[in-house]
Structure formats: C-alpha cells, structure tokens
Amino acid sequence: MLRHIALLALLMLLAGCAAQPPEPDPIRRALQNLSDRAVDRVIQVDALQSPADQVLLLVSPQVDDSLEIDSDRFLESLTRALLGVSDGPQVLDWRPAMAGEGGAHQWRMESRLEATAPRLRLTDRDLLPYRLTLSLHRPDNDGALWQTEVEGAFDATAL
C-alpha cells in the first residue's frame, strides 16, 4: 500500500513538472517592455559612457493615477531593466537626504508616466495612451542635462 501511495505521489510530481508554465503576468510584461525601451535610450546617452562607471540614483516615479499603475511597481520594473544591462550602471534608490551630494559619475534619474489622452475604446480592447518622460540630473543641480520621451499605449485589459 505504501508503494502505491509513493508511486502515485511521484506520478503527480512528474505531471506537475511536465505542465506548461503559467503565462507571465500581463501587467508585468507591459511594464517590462516599456522599461526596456526606456533603458535602451538611457544607456545611449553620451554623458553616461561608459555605463559601467556610472551610478544612477532613481527618484520614485510620478505616475498618473488614471493609468492605474502603482508607482512602486513601475520603479521595480525600471530598476530591473537597468540592472539587466550587461556592463550597465550601478542603480540606487534616491532619497531627499542625498540632495546636494554626488560625484562626477552620479546621476539622478527622474521619471514621469502620464496619460496623454482618455481611454480609447476599440471593438476588442481599451487602450490607455501614455508618455514616459525620463530626465537625468546631477545630484547637486535641478536642471535636466538630458531628457527623452517614450510614447505608446497600454492594453487596459492587461492592467
């Protein structure tokens, strides 16, 4: 009897391992795609060359409430994308206490994710147009030394 139970448990374990993995979280996938596009632009900035020698201090992003995206979740996605770059910069969370400090290789990166239009209703889905603005600052300077925008639309069913 004990052998039958052990055999049944082994078969259930093997069947569980053979099953298809679950689909990735659509919100995570959408945010990761956006973050990857943004990081591609940041890594190309002339002032950040060589990226491995730079330190990016990430300010908590400003996220438009109408997009229904948590700012911490977007910050995590952006951080993961930056850390995923081979020979990429060091990445730290910026805190207000760090204002006015910084070395020659430190950059404060600010981001703002905003809705650019009302929800677009299509026959099979709703789209949420957005604009992501990224800017790089020196820790001791409020003026942006570099800025870019990434535009697109989230599928609202994924959010």
N, C-alpha and C positions, 0 to 999 in steps of 0.2 A: 504494500500500500504506500509506503514511504517513497519507494522508487517511482511510482506512478505520479505522485504529487511533485517530486523533484523534476521528473520529465516534463510534466505539464508546466511547471514554473519556467523551465528552460525554454520550452517552445514559446511561451508567452513573451519572454525576454527577447528571443530572436525575432519574433514577429514585430515587436515594438521597434527594434533596431532597423528592420527592413522597411518600415513605413516611410512615406515621403515626409521630409521635414516640413514644418508649418511655413506658410507664406510669411515673408517679412512684414512687419508692421507697416502699413501704407503711409502713416504719418512720418515714421522714422525714415522711410525710403525717400519721401518727398523732401524732407528737411536735409537729408544727407546729400541728395542731388543738388539742392540749392547751395549747400555749404561747399561742396566740391567745386562748383562753378565759381564761387566767390574766392576760394583759396587759390584756384588757378590764376586768378587776376592778381591777388596779393603777392604771390611768390614771384611774379614777373616784375615787380616794382624795382626800378634801378637802385633806389636808395637801400633796399633790403638785400643787395647782393654782397656777399654770399649769405644765403638764408641761414645756414647752419651757425653763423656767427652772431645772429640777431636774437633778441628777446622781444616777444610780443606780449604786452600787458593787455589782456582782454577786459574791456569795460562791459558790464552787464548790458545786453542789448535792449533797445527800446523797441517794443513790439506792439503794433496796433491791435487793440482788443477785438476789433471786428474780424480779424483773421483767425481768432480762436486758437492761437498757438501760445503756449506757455513760454515766457522768455528764458527760463532756466533750461527748458528742453531745446530751444534753439541754440543757446550758448553751448550746451553739451555737444550738439551736432557740429557746430562750428569748430569747437575745440578738437573734437575727434578728427575732423578733416585736416586741420592744421598739423596735428600730431601724426597723421598718416602720411605726410610728405616725407619721402626719404631725404635725408640731409636738410630737413626743414628747420625752422626756428624753434627755440625754446618757447614754451607757452605758459604764461602765468595769469591768474586772475588779478585784475587791477582793483585796488581798494583806494578810497579817497585819501587815506593816510600816505599813499605813495606820491601824491601830487607834489610837484616841485623837485622831485628826486629823479635821478636817472643818469645813465652813462651814454656814451656815444653809440652804443649798439642797442639801446632800448627804445621801443616804440609803443605808444598807447594806441590800441585799435578800438575804435568806436563803430557800432553798427546800429542801423535803424531799419526795421522791417515794417513797411506800411502798406495799407491797401491803397491802390491807385484808382479804383473805380468800384461801384457797387457790384454785388454778386451778379454774375452773368448766368442766366438760366438757358441751358441748351436742352434739347429733347431728351438726352440720356444722362446729363450730369449738370452740376453747377460749378462754375469756375470763380475763383477769387483772385483777381489780378493783384499783383504786389510789386513793390520796388524795394530792393535791399540796397541801402547806401552804406558803404564802408569808407572809413577815413583813418589815416594814420597821422598821429601827432607825436611830437617829442613830449616826454613826461612833464617838462617844465614849460610847455607852450600850448595855449589853447587853439591856436590856428592850425588848420589841417595842412599838412605838407603834401598829401596825396589823397585823392578821393575817387571812387568809382561807384557805378550803379549797376545792379543786375535786375532785370525785369523779367516777369513771367506770370504764371497763374497756377495756383494750387487747384487740384480737383477737390471740391468741397466734400465729396463722399469719402475721400481719404482722410480728411481731417475730422 
